[in-house]
Amino acid sequence: MRRLADLPVLVILLGIAALSMLLPWGHAVILGQHGIARSFLYSLLLLLVLAAILGIATSGYRPRNPARSHLVALAGAYLLLPLVLGLPMMQPGAGGYRFSDVWFEMLSAMTTTGAPMFAPWELPPTLHLWRAQVGWMGGFFTIVMAISVLAPLNLGGSEVISGRTPGRGAQGASQIIQIADPGERMLRFATMVLPVYGGMTLLLWLGLILAGEDNLTALCHAMGTLSTSGLSPIGGLAEGKAGWLAEFLIFLFLIPALSRRPLHHAIGLQRDQRLSRDPELRLAAVILLGVATLLLLRHWIAAIELGSGEDFGAALKAGWGGLFMTMSFLTTNGFESAYWRAAEDWSGLGRAGLVLWGLAVMGGGIATTAGGVKLLRMHVLIRHNIQELDRLVHPSVVPKSVSAMGTVARGGATMAWLFFLTFTLAIAAAMAALTLAGETFDTALVLALATLTNTGALAHQVAGMPVDYGALNESTRVILGAAMIVGRLETLAILALLAPDSWRS
């Protein structure tokens, strides 16, 4: 085990990607789809041999700059692994899908964006399982890397708590990074996170089956929930058999995407504060109740004008649909409630796309599978704005800044504003590139927000102009792929990787 941990991170990930193909291989064998089974088996053997060769060739490699090697491995995983993970789908026995389609599908799954290239009926059951599994593994990889790589380097939201320069690490972190090999750190935290992450997935899977859902659909929805990829083999929750109970279970299991605290408490990383005092969860509660109430009032007022405002059953459905959609897009999951459409039929109003855009931009908790700006940064910016308003009234007041750890360092608000600014610039850059690639302004805006927030379902929530990812041209797909990687890595991590100081030994 020690020798495996000494290997470069990308070699370890290549071996894990190969072994992960055992599940779809077994599934295809059980269903009698021997062509698909052979495609996964041959890809598995090929990748294992390649991983062994690379492992032998790089067994003595030691990076001169460990901190930079962490970030390079993280970026390299999103650049290279989608090519590897899509290898079985390109085999003739599995359908022989085009390289560009498979690459985009695997990248959107691994980054937990959930921007499907294929309609549900275009893929066999085993490939639906594989796509959901890749999204699930992408969510697990995101959590492990956030804890083992980004947090010691003051990235991924940790810079808000410490207030230190992103990419340079906190005091004492440099010794940890130099002593502990990246593979060893990842292995240690992976063994801590996997039982909780996998156990919650298994529990939700069983709950969905008991609620009346099919086995494969329940498993894919469970994986899509815990990873916040939102991938579904049947086109969404509205097409399922479990109804409201399935949505309620998924709502509960989306709560860990609102804050890192539940997971950190479960694995023993942090026990110094009650969850009720977590600023991310408290801000999320305010957003959930406030936005859901406004959405319900919006539909109810319109229904009263149509003469159907006394239908309290429809009002309850509209209220639940708004609450679920608020949770789904705040966590950048993207599952759509069946009652969301019922609310539209009741009131006659179109989709509140702008509200969902804003929720996705805010995003979930730091060090979770959610994308967006993240709730902790929003909390710090809100608190900072309140303090500035207080100073207008009382210029001599001494400002206080409170975060999840108790007291935020003096530069915490600056770091949060810096990320918000760079995130906004990334949206502008993605929109400019998409318009140059031939997309209209409205489509470019929707696609930029969907990919940079890792919420692929945003493209389907625009009234009158839902976007079909499969119909996009090749240049647009490349731009969206880059935006998905930027959204998952976050802009500050990319700037830290490109900074000249990170290249010095």
N, C-alpha and C positions, 0 to 999 in steps of 0.2 A: 504493500500500500504506500509506503514511503517513497519507493521508486516511481510509482505512478504520479504522486504529488509533485515530484521534482521535474516532471515533463512540462513543456510549455503549455499554456492554457489552451491554445487553439488545437493542439494535438489531443488533449484530453477531451475537449468538446467534440472533436471529430470522432473519437471512439464512442462517446456517449450517443452521438447522432446515429452511428451505425447500429449500436445495440438497441436503440429505441425502435428500430424497424421490426423487431421481433413481434411486437404486439399486432401491427397490421398484417404481418405475414401469417401469424396464427389465426387471425380473424378471417383472412382470405381462404386459408386451408379449410376452416370449419364450414364456410359458405360454399366450398367447392369451386372457387374462382382461382383456378390453378395458374392462369396467366398472370394475374395480379400477384399471387403468392410468389411465383418465380421472379417477378420484377423486384420485389422487396428482398428476397433471399439473395439474389445476385448482387444487388446494390449493397446489401449488408456485408457480404463477403469481400467485395471490392474495397469498401471503405475501411474495413478492419485491417486488410492488408496494407492499405495506404497509411493508416494510422500507425501501424507497427513499424513501417519503413521510416516514416517521419520521426517516430519516437526514438528509434535507434540513432538516426542521424542527428537529432537535437538533444540527446540525453545529457551531454556535457555543457549545454548552453547556459550561460548566466548573464542576464542583461546588465549593462553598465548603469542604467538609470531605471531602477525598479518601478518608481512611480509612473514614469512614462510607459513602461511595458504593460502596466495594468490597463491604462487607457487605450493603448494600441490593441491589446487583446480584446477589449470590449468592442471597439470599433470594428476590428477585423472579424469578429464573430457575426456581426450583422451584415458585413460585406460578403463573406465567404460561405457561411453555413446555409443560407437559402439556396445556393447552388447545389450544395450537397444534399439537402433535405428534399429537393425537387427531383433528384435523379430517378427514383422509382416511377414517378408519374410520366417521365419522358420515354420510358421503355414501351415498345410496341405491345407487350402483354398487358400493360395497365392502361392502354388507351393512346399512347404516343402523343401526348399533348405538346403544344408548342413551347419552346424554351422561354419565350418572353411571358407567356401566360403563367407557366409554372413558377418562374422566378418571382413574379409579382405576387402570386398567391402565397408562396412560402414566406416571402418577406413580410407581407401584411399580417400573416399569422404569427410569425416569430416576434414581430414588434407589437403584437396584441392590437393591431389596428383593426383587423377584421374587415378588410375591403375585398369582398369576394369577386373573383374573376369569372366564376362559373355559376350558373343557375343550379338549384338543388337537383334537378332531374338530369343534369349533364355529368354527374359524378356517381360512380357506384358506391355502395355503403362503405367499403373498406377505405376508399379515398376520403370520404367524409370523416371517417374516424381518424385518419392520418392527419388531415388538415386541422381538426380540433386538437389532436395530440400535440402537433407542432405549436399551436397557440398556447396550450397548457405549459409546454416546456419553455416557451418564450417568457411566459409570466413568471415561472420559477426562476429562470435565469436572471430576469430583471431584479427580482427580490434579492437573490444571492449576491449579485454584483453590486447592488446598492449598499448592502451591508458590508461586504468584504473589500470593495474597491473604492466606491464613490465617497462613502462616509469618512474614511481616514484621510481622504484628499480634500475634504470640505467641498464636496460637490453633491448634486442631486437633492439639494435642500438643506444639507448640513451646514452650508455656509451661512444660512440665515441664523442658526443657533449660535455658531461660533463667531461670526462677523469677520473671520479671517479671509485672506485672499484665496479664491477658489483654485484648486489644483496644487497647493503647496503643503497642505496637511496641517493638522493641529499639533500643538506641542506634545511630543511623545509619539505621535503617529509615524514620524520618520523612522524611528527605531523599529517600530512594528513592521513597517513596510520593508525595511532592509533585512530584518531577521527572517520574517515569514515569507516563503515563496508564494507567488500568486496562486499556484495550484494547491498548495497546502492550505492557504486561507480559504479558498473557494470550497475545498473539500470539507473543511471543518464546519463552515457555516451551512453548506448544503446538507450535511447530515443532521444539522439542527432544524433546518426549515422543512425538509422533505416530509417528516412524519406529520407535521401540522398541516402543511399544504396538501399533501396527498390524503390525509385523513379527512379533511374538510371536503375535498372533492368526492371521496367515497361516500361520505355521509349525505351530501346533497344528491348524489346519483341514486342512492337507495331511497331517499325521500321522494324524488321525482318518480321513481318506479312505483312506489306505494301510492302516489297521487294519481296513477293511471297512465303514465307516459311509457312509450316503447323503450326497450333497453338501450338501443343505440342512440336514439334521440335524447334520452335522459343523460347518458354519458357525455355526449357532445355538448349539451346545454350546461352540464355541471362543469366541464372543462372550460367552456366559454365564459362561465360566470366567475370562477376563481381567478382566471387569467385576465378577465375583462376584455377578452377578444370579441365576444358577442357572436361567435360563429355558430351557425345552426345548419343541420342537414336537411331541414324541411322549410327553410325560408323565414323562420321566426317563431316566436311563442304563440302567435295567433293561429298557426297551423297545427299546434299540438293538441293532445287529447286531455291533458290534466287541468286546463283552464286556470281559474283564479288561484287555486292552491299552489300550482307550479310557480306562478308569478310571486306569490307570497314567500315561498321558500327561497327563490332567487333573490328577492329583495333583502331577506335576512343575511344571505351569504355574500351580498355586495357590501355589507357594512365594513368588513376588514379593509376594503379598498379606500375607505375614507380617512384612515389614519394608520400609521405604522405601529401604534401602541398595542393593539390587540395581539398582533403577531409577536412583537417583542416581549410582551408579557408571557405569551404561551411558550416561547423558547427560552425564557429566563434571561434575556438581555437587559431588561429594564423593569424594575418593580418599585420605583421610587415615587410613583404618583398614581392616583386613582384615575380610571378612565373617564370619570365624570368631570374631571378638571382638564381634560385634553382639549386644547383650543381648536384643533382640527375637527374633532367630533362635535364640539359645541357650535362652531361656525356652520358645519354641515347640517346640524339640526335646524338652525335658523333658516338656512337656505331651503331645506326640504319643506318645512312648514310654510314659509313665506311664498315660495314660488308655486307650490301645489295649491295654496289657497287662492292666489291670484289667477291661476289657470282655471280653477273651478268657478270663480266669480265671472271670469270672462265667458265661459260657456253658459253659465246660468243666466246671466243678463241677456245674452243673445236668445236663449231658449224662452225666456219670458216674453220677449218681443215677438216670438213665433207662436206664443200661446201654449207652449209645452213646459213651462217652468214649474208646474206642480207635479211633475213626474219625478218623485224622490228616488225611485229605483235607478233612473237614468242619471240623477245627480250623484248617487253613490258610485256608480260605475265611472262617471267622469272624474270624480274626486280621486278614486283609486288609480285610474289611468294617469292622471296628472302627477300623483305622488310617485308612482313607479317610474314614469318617464324622467322625472326630476332626479331620482336616485340613479337610474340607468345612465343618463348622460353626464351627471356630475362625476360619476366614477369612470366615465369614458368607456362604458361597456357597450351601449348601443342597442340592447334588446328593446323591442317595441311591445308595449302592452296591447292586448286585444281590445281593451276598453278605451284606449286612446282613439281608435277609429270610431267606437260607439259614441264617444263624446262629440266627435265631429258631426256624426249623423244627427245627434240630439239637438245641437245648437245651430248647425248649418255653417259653422265657421271652418276656415281652413287650418292648416297646421301652424303652430306657433314656432316656426323654424328659428327665428332670431333668439328666442328664449333658450332653445336647445343649444344653439351656437355659444351663447354666453356661458351656459353651464359647462360645456365641454372645455372651453378656454380656461375656466377656473380650475377644473380638474379635481382629482382626489387627493389623498395624502402622499407625503413624501415617502420614499422607500417602499412604495407599493407598486402594483401593476398598472395603476391609473396614469394617464398622461396629463397634459395641460400645464398650467402655471403652478398648480398645487395649492391646497388650502392653507398650509402653514405660511406660505409667502403672502397669500391674500390676507391672512390674519395680521401679519406683521405690518403690511401696508395700511390696513384699516386702522390699526392701533396708532401707527405713526401719524396718519392724517388727523385722527382725533386729538392727539397731543399737540399738533401744530395749530389746530383750531383753538385749543385751550390757551395756547401761548398768545394768540391774538387778543384774548380777553384778559389773561393774566400773564404779562410778559416776563415776570420774575419767577414763574412756576418752575420747579425742577421736574423734568419729564421722567416718567417711569416706563420701562419697556418689559413686558412679560411675555414669555414664550412657553413652549412645552417643557422646557427644562428649568423653568423658574425665572431666570433673568437672561435676557438677550444681550449679547455683546453690543458694544456701541455701534458697530458697523452693520448690524443685522438688517436694518431697514434699507440701508444703502445697497446691500447685496440683493435683497428682494427686488428693489427698483431696478437694479442693473439687469437682473434676469428678465423682468417684465419688459424692459426696453429692448433687449436683444431678441426676445421672443416676438415682439411686435415687428422688429426689423426682419426677422426670418419669415413672417407672414407676408410682408411686403415683397421680399425677394422671391418667394415661391410664386406669388401672384404675378410678378413681372415675368418670371420664366415661363409660366403657363400661358400667359397672353402671347408671348413671343412664339410659343409652340402652336398657337392657333385657337386657343380656347377663348370664349367670351369672358368679359369681366365677372359676371355673376357666377359662371361655372368655375372660373379660376379662384374666386373667393371661397366658394364652398369646398373645393378640393384642397386648397391650402389649409383651411381650418381642420378639415377631416383628417388629413395626414399628419400635420404638425401636432395635433392633440391626440393622435392615435385613436380616433373615433371614426372608423370608416362608415358607420351607419349614418353619419351626418349628411352624406350625399343623398340619402333617400328620404330626408325629412324636410325637403324644400318644396313647398306647394307649387305645382305646375312645372317643375324642372328637376325631377329626380335624375341623378346621374348614374349611368350604367358603366361600371369600371371596365367591363369586357369590350365596350365599344370605343375605348380611348386609343389614340394612336401611340406608336412606340416611343416617341420623344416625350409625350406627356407621362407615360408610365415611368420612364427613367427619372423625370423630375419628381414625381410623386414618391418613387422609391427613396430618393435622396431625402425628401421631406420627412418620410416616416422614420428614417434613421436619425435625422436631426431631432425630431420630436422625442424619440425614445432615449437617445444619448443626452439630450438637453444641450442648449446652446453654450452654456458656461463650460461644460466638459469638452466640447469641441474647441472652444477658444483656448482652454488650458492645454489641450493637446497640440494646438498649432502655435502656441506661444514659444518664442525662441528659448526661454529658460528651460522648457521641458526637454529640449534636445541636447542640453549640456550634460555631460557625465559628472 
